[in-house]
Amino acid sequence: MPWREVSVMDQRREFVRLAMQEGANRRELCRRFNIHPDTGYKWLARWQADQNVNDRSRRPHASPGQTDCELEARILAVRDAHPAWGARKIAHCLERNGLRSPAVSTVHQILRRSGRIKPPIGGPMASQRFEMPAPNLLWQMDFKGWVRLGNDTQCHPLTVVDDHSRYDLCLQACADQR
């Protein structure tokens, strides 16, 4: 039997349709749809208000801490005058000119939001894995940090690994790294 894909919105509409029927047990419907009764009643109230059960925006009605438009315009003007400057230098320039500058991270967000900062092309360079063509041509030796033993002494584990097979040839507990 193939799976029938059902979206969240379809499930909400189905819940509302069944809950609006005469004599519907809404608590039982909530159990059947695996939702909390508060959520079910919220969807019903939303449906009765505007015939809609879509997700609402989570954006706050007011943002008193938001940077004012004039300061954003000033930040963008400094960036346009000096395209190579980053957020730190722009914030320092604003403070030097007597303006109260927001945090460097806020300046960076403003620059990124306005498209003045382009995301880096690609990602970090992938490391090139080297490997010898045959076993026993190259061994790698490495201390793996240190651990404190039960008698309060330090143990420095030394490993010797074959480069081709990555086989651990030796694991030796040493008192120090000499």
C-alpha positions in Angstrom: 0.0 0.0 0.0 1.6 3.3 -1.0 1.9 6.1 1.5 -0.6 8.9 1.3 1.2 12.2 1.8 -0.8 14.6 4.1 0.3 18.1 4.9 0.0 19.7 8.3 -2.5 22.2 6.9 -4.6 19.3 5.5 -4.6 17.7 9.0 -5.6 20.9 10.6 -8.5 21.4 8.2 -9.6 17.8 8.7 -9.5 18.3 12.5 -11.6 21.5 12.2 -14.1 19.8 9.8 -14.6 16.9 12.2 -14.7 19.1 15.3 -17.4 21.4 13.9 -19.8 18.5 13.3 -22.8 18.2 15.7 -22.0 16.2 18.8 -18.3 15.8 18.0 -16.1 14.8 21.0 -13.4 17.3 20.7 -11.1 15.8 23.3 -11.2 12.5 21.6 -10.4 14.2 18.3 -7.4 15.8 19.9 -6.2 12.4 21.1 -6.8 11.0 17.6 -4.8 13.8 15.9 -2.1 13.6 18.7 -2.4 17.3 19.7 -3.0 19.0 23.0 -6.6 20.1 23.6 -5.4 23.7 24.0 -4.0 23.5 20.5 -7.3 22.0 19.1 -9.4 24.7 20.7 -7.0 27.4 19.4 -7.4 26.1 15.8 -11.2 26.0 16.2 -11.2 29.6 17.5 -9.0 30.7 14.7 -11.2 29.0 12.2 -14.4 30.5 13.6 -12.7 34.0 13.5 -11.4 34.1 10.0 -11.9 30.6 8.3 -8.1 30.1 8.4 -5.8 27.7 10.3 -2.5 28.8 8.7 0.5 29.5 10.9 0.7 33.1 12.0 3.7 35.2 11.9 5.9 35.0 15.1 7.3 38.5 14.5 6.6 40.8 17.5 4.2 43.7 17.0 6.8 46.1 18.3 10.6 46.0 18.4 11.8 48.7 20.7 15.4 47.6 20.4 15.5 47.8 16.7 18.1 50.0 15.1 16.5 53.2 13.8 16.4 53.8 10.0 18.6 56.9 10.1 21.5 55.0 11.8 21.1 52.2 9.3 21.3 54.7 6.4 24.4 56.2 7.9 26.0 52.8 8.3 25.2 52.0 4.6 26.5 55.4 3.5 29.9 54.8 5.2 30.0 51.3 3.6 29.2 52.8 0.2 32.0 55.4 0.6 34.4 52.7 1.8 33.4 49.3 0.2 36.4 47.5 1.7 35.6 48.4 5.3 34.0 45.8 7.6 31.6 46.1 10.5 34.3 46.8 13.1 35.9 49.7 11.1 32.5 51.2 10.3 31.4 51.1 14.0 34.7 52.8 14.9 34.3 55.4 12.2 30.8 56.3 13.5 32.0 56.6 17.1 34.9 58.8 15.9 32.4 61.1 14.2 30.5 61.5 17.5 27.6 59.1 16.7 26.5 56.4 19.0 27.3 53.2 17.2 25.5 49.9 17.7 27.4 46.7 18.4 29.8 45.4 15.7 27.5 42.4 15.3 24.5 44.7 14.6 26.5 46.6 12.0 27.4 43.3 10.4 23.8 42.2 10.3 22.7 45.5 8.7 25.4 45.1 6.0 24.5 41.5 5.3 20.7 42.3 5.3 21.2 45.0 2.7 23.4 42.8 0.5 26.6 44.7 1.1 28.4 41.6 2.4 28.5 38.7 0.0 28.7 35.1 1.4 32.0 33.4 0.8 32.2 31.5 -2.4 32.4 27.8 -1.7 33.3 26.5 1.7 36.6 25.9 3.4 39.2 24.2 1.4 38.9 20.4 1.6 42.0 18.9 3.0 43.9 16.7 0.6 44.4 13.2 2.0 47.7 11.8 1.2 48.5 8.1 1.2 51.6 6.1 0.3 51.1 3.5 -2.5 52.2 0.5 -0.4 52.4 -0.5 3.3 55.5 0.2 5.4 56.8 3.1 3.2 55.9 5.7 5.7 54.9 5.6 9.4 53.4 8.4 11.3 54.3 9.0 15.0 52.2 11.2 17.2 51.6 11.9 20.9 47.9 12.0 21.6 47.9 14.5 24.4 48.1 13.3 28.0 45.8 11.6 30.6 46.1 11.6 34.4 46.4 8.1 35.8 45.0 6.9 39.1 48.3 7.4 40.9 48.3 11.2 39.9 51.0 10.8 37.2 50.7 11.8 33.6 50.7 9.3 30.8 51.5 10.5 27.2 50.2 7.9 24.7 52.5 7.6 21.6 51.0 6.1 18.4 52.7 4.7 15.4 50.4 4.4 12.3 51.2 2.9 8.9 50.3 5.6 6.3 48.9 3.3 3.6 46.7 1.0 5.7 46.1 3.4 8.7 46.9 0.4 10.8 48.0 1.3 14.4 51.4 -0.4 14.7 52.1 0.7 18.2 50.4 2.4 21.1 53.0 3.0 23.9 52.4 4.7 27.2 55.2 7.2 27.9 56.0 9.2 31.0 56.8 12.3 29.0 57.1 13.4 25.4 60.9 13.0 25.1 
